[in-house]
């Protein structure tokens, strides 16, 4: 049965030139989608990737990625909203590229975690720092 799982993959200067996507496609016939990638000046960085395929195959593929020296952790809820800090100004709503953040009928900001791609745009837009990335 096909499913989607999201992962945070951390790399360093020794493996930054490797291709995680190539391994997922060529060795496991999975469908990856890189949602976010950041590389720092020292060659280390992170990639948030969505992978579509059979659950067992995805799990085997992540083990293979770990064998290549990458750190892999599953991503569940991407954004955490601090209800006490948030005053529902809507700044995060306007910058969300997937429309995963909306204002509900009670004028409260609500995050749809299933469509969130963890891009961080909302975090940067929040002036009161009520949003943070949780991985």
DOVEXFI-452957 format. One record per residue: residue in three letters; x, y, z of N, C-alpha, C, O in turn. Coordinates in nm, 2 decimals. Last residue first. Layout:
<rs>
<r ala, <X, Y, Z>, <X, Y, Z>, <X, Y, Z>, <X, Y, Z>>
...
</rs>
This chain:
<rs>
<r unk, <1.12, 1.89, 1.49>, <1.15, 1.77, 1.41>, <1.20, 1.66, 1.50>, <1.24, 1.55, 1.46>>
<r unk, <0.95, 2.18, 1.47>, <0.98, 2.07, 1.56>, <1.00, 1.95, 1.47>, <0.92, 1.91, 1.39>>
<r unk, <0.99, 2.53, 1.45>, <1.00, 2.40, 1.37>, <1.03, 2.29, 1.47>, <1.13, 2.30, 1.55>>
<r unk, <0.76, 2.75, 1.58>, <0.89, 2.70, 1.58>, <0.88, 2.56, 1.51>, <0.78, 2.50, 1.51>>
<r unk, <0.58, 3.05, 1.66>, <0.59, 2.93, 1.58>, <0.74, 2.89, 1.58>, <0.83, 2.97, 1.57>>
<r unk, <0.59, 3.29, 1.79>, <0.50, 3.19, 1.84>, <0.50, 3.06, 1.77>, <0.44, 2.96, 1.81>>
<r unk, <0.73, 3.53, 1.76>, <0.80, 3.40, 1.77>, <0.71, 3.29, 1.84>, <0.76, 3.22, 1.92>>
<r unk, <0.62, 3.76, 1.69>, <0.62, 3.73, 1.83>, <0.68, 3.60, 1.86>, <0.68, 3.55, 1.98>>
<r unk, <0.63, 3.77, 1.41>, <0.70, 3.87, 1.49>, <0.71, 3.84, 1.64>, <0.80, 3.89, 1.71>>
<r unk, <0.66, 3.54, 1.17>, <0.60, 3.56, 1.31>, <0.68, 3.65, 1.39>, <0.79, 3.62, 1.44>>
<r unk, <0.81, 3.49, 0.95>, <0.70, 3.59, 0.94>, <0.65, 3.63, 1.08>, <0.59, 3.73, 1.10>>
<r unk, <0.97, 3.27, 1.01>, <1.03, 3.40, 0.98>, <0.93, 3.51, 0.98>, <0.97, 3.62, 1.02>>
<r unk, <0.76, 3.08, 1.03>, <0.85, 3.11, 1.14>, <0.91, 3.24, 1.13>, <0.92, 3.32, 1.22>>
<r unk, <0.67, 3.06, 0.77>, <0.58, 3.11, 0.88>, <0.66, 3.15, 1.00>, <0.63, 3.25, 1.07>>
<r unk, <0.88, 2.94, 0.63>, <0.84, 3.08, 0.60>, <0.75, 3.14, 0.71>, <0.77, 3.26, 0.74>>
<r unk, <0.95, 2.68, 0.68>, <1.00, 2.78, 0.77>, <0.95, 2.92, 0.74>, <0.98, 3.01, 0.82>>
<r unk, <0.88, 2.44, 0.55>, <0.97, 2.54, 0.48>, <1.02, 2.65, 0.57>, <1.13, 2.71, 0.54>>
<r unk, <0.72, 2.22, 0.61>, <0.83, 2.26, 0.70>, <0.93, 2.35, 0.63>, <1.05, 2.35, 0.65>>
<r unk, <0.50, 2.16, 0.47>, <0.62, 2.11, 0.42>, <0.74, 2.16, 0.50>, <0.86, 2.13, 0.45>>
<r unk, <0.17, 2.06, 0.56>, <0.29, 2.15, 0.60>, <0.41, 2.08, 0.54>, <0.44, 1.96, 0.56>>
<r unk, <-0.04, 1.89, 0.54>, <0.01, 1.95, 0.42>, <0.13, 2.04, 0.44>, <0.18, 2.10, 0.34>>
<r unk, <-0.08, 1.79, 0.80>, <-0.06, 1.70, 0.69>, <-0.01, 1.76, 0.56>, <0.05, 1.69, 0.48>>
<r unk, <-0.12, 2.01, 0.97>, <0.01, 1.94, 0.97>, <0.03, 1.85, 0.85>, <0.14, 1.82, 0.81>>
<r unk, <-0.25, 2.30, 0.95>, <-0.28, 2.17, 0.90>, <-0.15, 2.10, 0.88>, <-0.08, 2.12, 0.78>>
<r unk, <-0.29, 2.53, 1.22>, <-0.19, 2.47, 1.13>, <-0.25, 2.33, 1.08>, <-0.29, 2.25, 1.17>>
<r unk, <-0.47, 2.83, 1.27>, <-0.47, 2.69, 1.28>, <-0.37, 2.63, 1.17>, <-0.37, 2.67, 1.06>>
<r unk, <-0.55, 3.12, 1.44>, <-0.46, 3.06, 1.34>, <-0.45, 2.91, 1.37>, <-0.43, 2.87, 1.49>>
<r unk, <-0.88, 3.23, 1.48>, <-0.76, 3.18, 1.54>, <-0.68, 3.11, 1.43>, <-0.73, 3.06, 1.33>>
<r unk, <-1.14, 3.32, 1.43>, <-1.03, 3.41, 1.40>, <-0.90, 3.36, 1.48>, <-0.83, 3.45, 1.52>>
<r unk, <-1.33, 3.12, 1.43>, <-1.31, 3.20, 1.55>, <-1.20, 3.30, 1.55>, <-1.15, 3.35, 1.65>>
<r unk, <-1.30, 3.00, 1.18>, <-1.42, 3.09, 1.20>, <-1.41, 3.17, 1.33>, <-1.49, 3.26, 1.35>>
<r unk, <-0.93, 3.03, 1.14>, <-1.06, 2.96, 1.14>, <-1.18, 3.06, 1.17>, <-1.16, 3.18, 1.18>>
<r unk, <-0.68, 3.09, 0.91>, <-0.76, 3.15, 1.02>, <-0.90, 3.09, 1.02>, <-0.97, 3.09, 0.92>>
<r unk, <-0.42, 2.85, 0.83>, <-0.54, 2.93, 0.80>, <-0.60, 2.99, 0.93>, <-0.56, 2.96, 1.04>>
<r unk, <-0.16, 2.69, 0.68>, <-0.20, 2.77, 0.79>, <-0.32, 2.86, 0.75>, <-0.31, 2.94, 0.65>>
<r unk, <-0.12, 2.58, 0.44>, <-0.14, 2.49, 0.55>, <-0.17, 2.56, 0.68>, <-0.21, 2.50, 0.78>>
<r unk, <-0.06, 2.68, 0.19>, <-0.19, 2.72, 0.25>, <-0.22, 2.63, 0.36>, <-0.34, 2.60, 0.39>>
<r unk, <0.19, 2.65, 0.09>, <0.10, 2.54, 0.07>, <-0.04, 2.56, 0.13>, <-0.13, 2.48, 0.13>>
<r unk, <0.33, 2.88, 0.16>, <0.32, 2.84, 0.02>, <0.22, 2.73, -0.01>, <0.17, 2.72, -0.12>>
<r unk, <0.25, 3.13, 0.38>, <0.25, 2.98, 0.37>, <0.23, 2.94, 0.22>, <0.12, 2.96, 0.17>>
<r unk, <0.21, 3.40, 0.41>, <0.34, 3.35, 0.35>, <0.35, 3.20, 0.33>, <0.44, 3.15, 0.27>>
<r unk, <-0.03, 3.44, 0.54>, <-0.01, 3.50, 0.41>, <0.12, 3.45, 0.34>, <0.13, 3.46, 0.22>>
<r unk, <-0.01, 3.32, 0.78>, <-0.11, 3.27, 0.69>, <-0.07, 3.32, 0.55>, <-0.07, 3.24, 0.45>>
<r unk, <0.17, 3.47, 0.93>, <0.21, 3.34, 0.89>, <0.12, 3.28, 0.78>, <0.16, 3.21, 0.69>>
<r unk, <0.01, 3.69, 0.99>, <0.13, 3.71, 0.91>, <0.18, 3.58, 0.85>, <0.22, 3.57, 0.74>>
<r unk, <-0.21, 3.67, 1.16>, <-0.22, 3.62, 1.02>, <-0.10, 3.64, 0.93>, <-0.11, 3.60, 0.82>>
<r unk, <-0.24, 3.72, 1.43>, <-0.23, 3.84, 1.34>, <-0.24, 3.80, 1.19>, <-0.29, 3.88, 1.11>>
<r unk, <-0.28, 3.57, 1.66>, <-0.35, 3.54, 1.54>, <-0.35, 3.67, 1.45>, <-0.46, 3.70, 1.40>>
<r unk, <-0.11, 3.58, 1.87>, <-0.22, 3.67, 1.88>, <-0.30, 3.67, 1.75>, <-0.38, 3.76, 1.72>>
<r unk, <0.09, 3.34, 2.04>, <0.02, 3.38, 1.92>, <-0.10, 3.47, 1.94>, <-0.19, 3.44, 2.03>>
<r unk, <0.16, 3.28, 2.30>, <0.23, 3.38, 2.24>, <0.15, 3.43, 2.11>, <0.16, 3.55, 2.08>>
<r unk, <-0.01, 3.07, 2.37>, <0.00, 3.18, 2.46>, <0.07, 3.30, 2.39>, <0.03, 3.42, 2.42>>
<r unk, <0.03, 2.87, 2.18>, <-0.10, 2.94, 2.18>, <-0.09, 3.07, 2.27>, <-0.17, 3.16, 2.25>>
<r unk, <0.28, 2.82, 1.97>, <0.26, 2.85, 2.11>, <0.14, 2.93, 2.13>, <0.13, 3.05, 2.09>>
<r unk, <0.29, 2.57, 1.74>, <0.24, 2.70, 1.77>, <0.22, 2.72, 1.91>, <0.14, 2.64, 1.98>>
<r unk, <0.52, 2.39, 1.55>, <0.45, 2.40, 1.68>, <0.41, 2.55, 1.70>, <0.49, 2.64, 1.69>>
<r unk, <0.54, 2.22, 1.25>, <0.53, 2.35, 1.32>, <0.46, 2.34, 1.45>, <0.35, 2.28, 1.46>>
<r unk, <0.53, 1.94, 1.20>, <0.64, 2.02, 1.16>, <0.65, 2.15, 1.24>, <0.76, 2.19, 1.28>>
<r unk, <0.47, 1.63, 1.33>, <0.42, 1.76, 1.33>, <0.54, 1.86, 1.30>, <0.64, 1.85, 1.37>>
<r unk, <0.70, 1.43, 1.21>, <0.56, 1.42, 1.23>, <0.49, 1.56, 1.22>, <0.47, 1.61, 1.11>>
<r unk, <0.97, 1.29, 1.05>, <0.90, 1.42, 1.08>, <0.75, 1.39, 1.10>, <0.69, 1.34, 1.01>>
<r unk, <1.23, 1.08, 1.15>, <1.10, 1.09, 1.10>, <1.04, 1.23, 1.14>, <1.06, 1.27, 1.25>>
<r unk, <1.57, 1.12, 1.07>, <1.47, 1.11, 1.17>, <1.33, 1.14, 1.11>, <1.33, 1.22, 1.02>>
<r unk, <1.90, 1.03, 1.00>, <1.77, 1.03, 0.96>, <1.67, 1.03, 1.07>, <1.68, 0.94, 1.16>>
<r unk, <2.22, 1.12, 0.90>, <2.13, 1.10, 1.02>, <1.99, 1.12, 0.96>, <1.96, 1.21, 0.89>>
<r unk, <2.43, 0.93, 0.68>, <2.34, 1.04, 0.70>, <2.26, 1.01, 0.83>, <2.25, 0.90, 0.87>>
<r unk, <2.59, 0.72, 0.61>, <2.65, 0.82, 0.70>, <2.56, 0.94, 0.72>, <2.60, 1.03, 0.79>>
<r unk, <2.49, 0.51, 0.47>, <2.57, 0.60, 0.39>, <2.62, 0.72, 0.48>, <2.69, 0.81, 0.43>>
<r unk, <2.32, 0.40, 0.65>, <2.44, 0.33, 0.62>, <2.54, 0.42, 0.54>, <2.66, 0.40, 0.55>>
<r unk, <2.10, 0.58, 0.62>, <2.18, 0.58, 0.75>, <2.32, 0.51, 0.73>, <2.42, 0.56, 0.77>>
<r unk, <2.01, 0.48, 0.38>, <2.05, 0.62, 0.39>, <2.14, 0.64, 0.51>, <2.25, 0.70, 0.51>>
<r unk, <1.92, 0.23, 0.46>, <2.03, 0.24, 0.36>, <2.09, 0.38, 0.37>, <2.21, 0.39, 0.36>>
<r unk, <1.71, 0.30, 0.62>, <1.82, 0.23, 0.68>, <1.94, 0.24, 0.59>, <2.06, 0.25, 0.64>>
<r unk, <1.54, 0.41, 0.43>, <1.60, 0.50, 0.53>, <1.72, 0.43, 0.61>, <1.81, 0.50, 0.65>>
<r unk, <1.48, 0.18, 0.29>, <1.55, 0.28, 0.22>, <1.62, 0.38, 0.32>, <1.73, 0.42, 0.31>>
<r unk, <1.33, 0.04, 0.47>, <1.45, -0.02, 0.43>, <1.54, 0.09, 0.36>, <1.66, 0.09, 0.38>>
<r unk, <1.11, 0.21, 0.49>, <1.19, 0.19, 0.61>, <1.32, 0.13, 0.57>, <1.43, 0.17, 0.63>>
<r unk, <1.01, 0.20, 0.23>, <1.06, 0.33, 0.28>, <1.15, 0.30, 0.40>, <1.25, 0.37, 0.41>>
<r unk, <0.93, -0.07, 0.22>, <1.04, -0.03, 0.13>, <1.10, 0.11, 0.18>, <1.22, 0.13, 0.18>>
<r unk, <0.73, -0.07, 0.41>, <0.84, -0.15, 0.43>, <0.96, -0.11, 0.35>, <1.07, -0.10, 0.39>>
<r unk, <0.54, 0.11, 0.28>, <0.60, 0.14, 0.41>, <0.73, 0.06, 0.44>, <0.83, 0.12, 0.49>>
<r unk, <0.58, 0.21, -0.06>, <0.54, 0.10, 0.04>, <0.61, 0.13, 0.17>, <0.73, 0.16, 0.17>>
<r unk, <0.58, 0.56, -0.11>, <0.60, 0.42, -0.15>, <0.54, 0.33, -0.05>, <0.47, 0.37, 0.04>>
<r unk, <0.72, 0.88, -0.10>, <0.60, 0.80, -0.13>, <0.64, 0.66, -0.18>, <0.73, 0.64, -0.26>>
<r unk, <0.86, 1.11, 0.11>, <0.89, 0.99, 0.04>, <0.76, 0.91, 0.02>, <0.69, 0.89, 0.12>>
<r unk, <0.99, 1.43, 0.16>, <0.87, 1.35, 0.16>, <0.90, 1.23, 0.07>, <0.95, 1.25, -0.05>>
<r unk, <1.25, 1.58, 0.34>, <1.21, 1.51, 0.22>, <1.08, 1.43, 0.25>, <1.07, 1.36, 0.36>>
<r unk, <1.47, 1.82, 0.43>, <1.33, 1.77, 0.47>, <1.28, 1.71, 0.34>, <1.27, 1.78, 0.24>>
<r unk, <1.80, 1.83, 0.51>, <1.71, 1.82, 0.40>, <1.58, 1.76, 0.46>, <1.58, 1.66, 0.53>>
<r unk, <2.08, 2.02, 0.64>, <1.96, 1.94, 0.66>, <1.88, 1.94, 0.53>, <1.88, 2.03, 0.45>>
<r unk, <2.44, 2.03, 0.68>, <2.31, 2.08, 0.65>, <2.20, 1.98, 0.68>, <2.22, 1.87, 0.72>>
<r unk, <2.78, 2.12, 0.60>, <2.68, 2.04, 0.68>, <2.54, 2.10, 0.65>, <2.53, 2.22, 0.60>>
<r unk, <2.96, 2.28, 0.48>, <2.92, 2.16, 0.41>, <2.81, 2.08, 0.48>, <2.77, 1.98, 0.43>>
<r unk, <3.01, 2.52, 0.60>, <3.11, 2.42, 0.62>, <3.07, 2.28, 0.56>, <3.13, 2.18, 0.58>>
<r unk, <2.80, 2.69, 0.53>, <2.93, 2.71, 0.47>, <3.03, 2.60, 0.49>, <3.12, 2.58, 0.41>>
<r unk, <2.51, 2.47, 0.50>, <2.59, 2.58, 0.56>, <2.72, 2.59, 0.49>, <2.76, 2.50, 0.41>>
<r unk, <2.22, 2.41, 0.32>, <2.36, 2.37, 0.34>, <2.44, 2.49, 0.39>, <2.43, 2.60, 0.34>>
<r unk, <1.89, 2.29, 0.33>, <1.98, 2.40, 0.37>, <2.12, 2.35, 0.38>, <2.14, 2.24, 0.45>>
<r unk, <1.59, 2.22, 0.18>, <1.73, 2.19, 0.20>, <1.81, 2.31, 0.23>, <1.79, 2.41, 0.17>>
<r unk, <1.26, 2.09, 0.16>, <1.35, 2.20, 0.20>, <1.49, 2.14, 0.21>, <1.51, 2.03, 0.25>>
<r unk, <1.15, 1.89, 0.02>, <1.06, 2.00, 0.06>, <1.14, 2.12, 0.11>, <1.10, 2.23, 0.09>>
<r unk, <1.19, 1.67, -0.23>, <1.27, 1.75, -0.14>, <1.19, 1.87, -0.11>, <1.16, 1.96, -0.20>>
<r unk, <1.04, 1.38, -0.27>, <1.02, 1.52, -0.30>, <1.09, 1.60, -0.19>, <1.05, 1.59, -0.07>>
<r unk, <1.07, 1.05, -0.41>, <1.10, 1.15, -0.31>, <1.07, 1.29, -0.36>, <1.06, 1.32, -0.48>>
<r unk, <0.94, 0.75, -0.46>, <0.92, 0.88, -0.51>, <0.95, 0.99, -0.40>, <0.87, 1.01, -0.32>>
<r unk, <1.13, 0.45, -0.51>, <1.05, 0.54, -0.43>, <1.03, 0.67, -0.50>, <1.11, 0.70, -0.59>>
<r unk, <1.30, 0.24, -0.58>, <1.19, 0.27, -0.67>, <1.08, 0.35, -0.59>, <0.96, 0.33, -0.60>>
<r unk, <1.54, 0.18, -0.46>, <1.42, 0.14, -0.39>, <1.29, 0.17, -0.47>, <1.18, 0.14, -0.42>>
<r unk, <1.76, 0.27, -0.62>, <1.77, 0.14, -0.54>, <1.64, 0.09, -0.48>, <1.62, -0.03, -0.46>>
<r unk, <1.66, 0.50, -0.75>, <1.73, 0.39, -0.82>, <1.73, 0.26, -0.75>, <1.70, 0.16, -0.80>>
<r unk, <1.53, 0.66, -0.54>, <1.47, 0.63, -0.67>, <1.53, 0.50, -0.73>, <1.46, 0.41, -0.76>>
<r unk, <1.70, 0.67, -0.32>, <1.56, 0.64, -0.30>, <1.49, 0.60, -0.43>, <1.41, 0.51, -0.43>>
<r unk, <1.95, 0.74, -0.45>, <1.93, 0.61, -0.37>, <1.79, 0.57, -0.36>, <1.75, 0.46, -0.38>>
<r unk, <1.88, 1.00, -0.54>, <1.92, 0.89, -0.63>, <1.90, 0.75, -0.57>, <1.85, 0.66, -0.63>>
<r unk, <1.84, 1.14, -0.30>, <1.73, 1.12, -0.40>, <1.76, 1.00, -0.50>, <1.67, 0.92, -0.53>>
<r unk, <2.09, 1.15, -0.20>, <1.99, 1.07, -0.13>, <1.88, 1.04, -0.22>, <1.82, 0.93, -0.22>>
<r unk, <2.39, 1.16, -0.32>, <2.26, 1.19, -0.37>, <2.16, 1.10, -0.30>, <2.14, 0.98, -0.34>>
<r unk, <2.68, 1.34, -0.19>, <2.61, 1.22, -0.22>, <2.46, 1.25, -0.26>, <2.42, 1.36, -0.23>>
<r unk, <2.80, 1.56, -0.09>, <2.80, 1.54, -0.24>, <2.72, 1.42, -0.28>, <2.70, 1.40, -0.40>>
<r unk, <2.79, 1.54, 0.18>, <2.71, 1.64, 0.12>, <2.70, 1.62, -0.03>, <2.60, 1.66, -0.09>>
<r unk, <2.96, 1.38, 0.33>, <2.86, 1.31, 0.25>, <2.76, 1.41, 0.18>, <2.66, 1.37, 0.12>>
<r unk, <3.14, 1.54, 0.46>, <3.19, 1.41, 0.40>, <3.08, 1.35, 0.31>, <3.12, 1.27, 0.22>>
<r unk, <3.01, 1.75, 0.58>, <3.09, 1.78, 0.46>, <3.14, 1.65, 0.39>, <3.18, 1.65, 0.28>>
<r unk, <2.68, 1.60, 0.64>, <2.80, 1.68, 0.68>, <2.89, 1.69, 0.56>, <2.86, 1.65, 0.45>>
<r unk, <2.32, 1.60, 0.70>, <2.44, 1.56, 0.63>, <2.56, 1.65, 0.67>, <2.54, 1.75, 0.73>>
<r unk, <2.01, 1.47, 0.79>, <2.12, 1.56, 0.82>, <2.25, 1.51, 0.76>, <2.27, 1.39, 0.76>>
<r unk, <1.68, 1.47, 0.71>, <1.81, 1.40, 0.68>, <1.92, 1.50, 0.70>, <1.92, 1.61, 0.64>>
<r unk, <1.36, 1.42, 0.82>, <1.47, 1.51, 0.82>, <1.60, 1.43, 0.81>, <1.63, 1.34, 0.89>>
<r unk, <1.08, 1.30, 0.63>, <1.20, 1.28, 0.71>, <1.29, 1.40, 0.71>, <1.29, 1.48, 0.62>>
<r unk, <0.76, 1.16, 0.59>, <0.85, 1.27, 0.58>, <0.96, 1.25, 0.68>, <0.95, 1.20, 0.79>>
<r unk, <0.57, 0.94, 0.38>, <0.64, 0.96, 0.51>, <0.74, 1.08, 0.49>, <0.79, 1.10, 0.38>>
<r unk, <0.28, 0.81, 0.23>, <0.38, 0.92, 0.24>, <0.44, 0.93, 0.38>, <0.36, 0.93, 0.48>>
<r unk, <0.21, 0.50, 0.07>, <0.19, 0.60, 0.17>, <0.30, 0.70, 0.16>, <0.39, 0.69, 0.08>>
<r unk, <0.06, 0.22, -0.09>, <0.14, 0.34, -0.10>, <0.10, 0.44, 0.01>, <-0.01, 0.45, 0.05>>
<r unk, <0.08, -0.12, 0.00>, <0.00, 0.00, 0.00>, <0.09, 0.13, 0.00>, <0.18, 0.14, 0.08>>
</rs>
